[in-house]
């Protein structure tokens, strides 16, 4: 069926492509909240991510993006394995901590332990994975990290934390 003609005023508020347009559109997109962790030598690093995606079930691949100017990038650039943690609605403060530049993310208030391959694993999350990095794809000032799940646990308790309109939110029925 051919596309139906649209009234001219339907596109009157359309804006040209720009960083501001992309940010504005994605503020309308609710996303799950994850924390990505890695080891930088003996030092744990991590950050909050809302760009987590399932890529393939066979093999079990996922992806996320990170900026090359982020403090976590050197560790992610060099690591073989990393951790992916799905946060629950009870973890707004943890999401904010890992999103804040210059914060002591693995300080006394953060429960975590070293997991397989030295990956820092956070306590109390809804689910976690240890993944092997298989690709780092350049994408503007970011890199798309593609990783294969090698071990994990989906058995955490609670409901997922969401990110929408620049804020962490709980899921409503």
N, C-alpha and C positions, 0 to 999 in steps of 0.2 A: 504494500500500500504506500503510495507516495506521501511525503510529508505534507501536512496541512499548512496553508499560508498563515502567518502570524501577523497580528496587528503591529504596525510600526512602533507603537509606544511600548511594546513588550521589551524591547531592547534599549529603551531610552536611558535606563539607569545603568547599563552595562559599562564596565570600566576596562581600560586596556590592561594587558598582563603586566604585573609588577610584583615586587616582593610584598608590598602592602596588600594588594588584592589577594595573593595566595594566603597570607596570614589571616586576613578577614574571612575568607571562605573556610579555611580549616578551623577557625574558632567555632564554626557551626557544626563541625564533625566531632562527635564524642568518640574518644579512644580509650582503650584500656591502658593501665599504667604498669610499667615494668621498671625494674632496676637491673642494669647490666653491670656485672663486676668482672674484674680481671686482676691478675697479680702483676705488679711491676717490680720484678725481683721479689723481695720479701714484703714489699709494701702493697696493701690492697688498694684498688681504685674502683670507682663506680660512678654511675650517673643515672638519673631518671630518664626513661625513654617512653614516648607515646607512639613511636614509629614501628613497633614490633608487628611482624606479619608472618603468618605461616606461608611457606613457599611450596613445599612438596611433602607428601606423606611417605613416598618411597623414592629416594631415601628421605629420612625425616629432616627437612631443611626449614630454617627460619631466616628472616632478615630484619635488620634495623639500620638506622642511619646514625652517624655521629659527625660532628663538625671537626675538621682538622685543626681548629684553633682551641678545642676543648682540652682541659688538663688531663683527661683520660685518654686522649688520642695516642700519645706515644706508647702506652701500655697496650692498647687495642691494636695498634699497628704491628707490634712485635710479638704478641701472645699467640700461642697455639690453641689454647682453650679459654673459655670464658663462661660466666654464669648468667643465666636469665631467670629473673624472679618476678612472678605475677603478684602484684600487691592487692591486699584486701582493703575494703572501705575503712577498716580500723587503722590503716597505716598512712593516713594523710600527712602526718608529721614526718614519717620516714621518707615519703615521696618528696616533700618539700626540702628536707635535709639534703637528699641526693641531687636535687635540682639547683641548690644554692652554690654559687661559685665561692670558693675559698673556705667552705665549711669543713669541719672535721667529721667526715662522713662515717668513719670507722672508729669513732671515739667511744668512751665508756657507755654512752647511751644506746649504742647499736649492738644488738646481739648477732653474732656471726661466728663462723668457724671455717677452717681450711677444709675444703672438700677434695675430691679426686683431682689430680693434675694441679694441685695447689690453688684451685679456684676458690675465692671467698664466697661462702654461701650464707645468706641471711636467714635469721630465725623468724618463724611465725608467718611466712608468706603463704599464699594460697597454693602456689605450685612453683617448682624450680626445675631448671635443666642445667646440666653441664654440657657444653657444646664444643665441638672442634671447628675452628675457623677454616672455611674452605675457599673463601674469596673476599677480597676488599676491592670494591668497584668504585672508581672515581665518579662523583656526581656533583659538579659545581664545587663549592667549598666544603662539601661533605664526602663521606665514603659510605657506601652501602655495604654492610658486613653481612655475608651469608655464612651460616654456621649449621653444622649437623649435630642434632641431639645424640649424645652418647649415653646419658644417664639422667634420671630425673625422678621427681615425686609430685604427682598431681593431687595429693590427699589432704592439703591444708583445709582449714575450716573458715567459713565466712563467705562474704559476697565481694565481688570485684570492685576495685576503685576505678573511677572514670575521670577523664580530663575533658572539660568542655568549657568554652568561653573563658579560657585562661585560668580556670580554677579546678581543684580536685573536688569530685562530687561522688555521692553514693548512688547506687542504682535504685531507681524507684519502680515499683510494680505498676 
